[in-house]
Amino acid sequence: MARGIKKGDVVLVIAGSDRGRSGRVLRVFPDKGRLVVEGVNMIKRHTRPSQRNPKGGIVEKEAPVHISNVKLQT
């Protein structure tokens, strides 16, 4: 289980390249033990043009972080 961390909580990253940064939890994947934190672990995805994004190009978005690398901020 996600140790009580849920969507909307503010967490602090305690390990990895984003150590020391904090952000709001956007999504939780309890079965995988991962969560997505706003503004942390940003990756770039190359996307094709589509109806939703007619130009395509490079989109920067958050990737999931393992739950053991964050702690609930009080």
C-alpha positions as CSV (number, residue, x, y, z in Angstrom):
1,M,0.0,0.0,0.0
2,A,1.0,3.6,-0.5
3,R,1.8,4.3,3.2
4,G,-1.0,6.7,3.5
5,I,0.2,8.9,0.6
6,K,-2.7,9.9,-1.6
7,K,-3.5,12.3,-4.5
8,G,-3.2,15.9,-3.4
9,D,-0.7,15.3,-0.6
10,V,2.6,17.3,-0.6
11,V,5.7,15.1,-0.5
12,L,9.4,15.7,-0.3
13,V,11.8,13.7,-2.5
14,I,14.5,12.2,-0.4
15,A,16.5,10.2,-3.0
16,G,17.6,10.5,-6.6
17,S,18.4,13.4,-8.9
18,D,15.5,15.5,-7.6
19,R,16.4,15.1,-3.9
20,G,15.2,18.0,-1.8
21,R,12.4,19.1,-4.1
22,S,8.8,18.9,-3.1
23,G,5.6,18.8,-4.9
24,R,1.9,17.8,-4.9
25,V,1.0,14.2,-5.8
26,L,-0.9,14.0,-9.1
27,R,-1.4,10.3,-9.4
28,V,-0.8,7.1,-7.3
29,F,-0.2,3.6,-8.6
30,P,-0.5,1.5,-5.4
31,D,0.0,-1.8,-7.3
32,K,3.3,-0.7,-8.7
33,G,4.4,1.3,-5.6
34,R,4.9,4.5,-7.6
35,L,3.5,8.0,-7.8
36,V,3.6,11.0,-10.0
37,V,4.7,14.2,-8.3
38,E,4.2,17.7,-9.8
39,G,7.4,19.1,-11.3
40,V,9.6,16.2,-10.2
41,N,11.3,13.6,-12.5
42,M,10.5,15.4,-15.7
43,I,11.1,13.5,-19.0
44,K,10.8,14.6,-22.6
45,R,8.6,12.7,-25.0
46,H,8.6,13.1,-28.8
47,T,5.0,13.1,-30.0
48,R,3.5,12.9,-33.4
49,P,1.0,15.4,-34.6
50,S,-2.6,14.5,-33.6
51,Q,-6.0,16.2,-33.2
52,R,-5.2,16.9,-29.6
53,N,-1.7,18.3,-30.4
54,P,-1.7,19.4,-34.1
55,K,2.0,20.5,-34.1
56,G,3.5,17.5,-32.3
57,G,7.0,18.0,-31.1
58,I,8.7,17.5,-27.7
59,V,6.4,17.4,-24.7
60,E,7.9,17.6,-21.1
61,K,5.9,15.6,-18.5
62,E,6.4,14.0,-15.1
63,A,7.4,10.3,-14.8
64,P,6.4,8.1,-11.8
65,V,8.8,8.0,-8.8
66,H,9.1,5.0,-6.5
67,I,7.3,5.5,-3.2
68,S,10.4,4.7,-1.2
69,N,12.1,7.9,-2.6
70,V,9.6,10.3,-1.1
71,K,8.2,11.2,2.3
72,L,5.1,12.9,3.4
73,Q,5.8,16.6,4.2
74,T,4.2,17.9,7.3
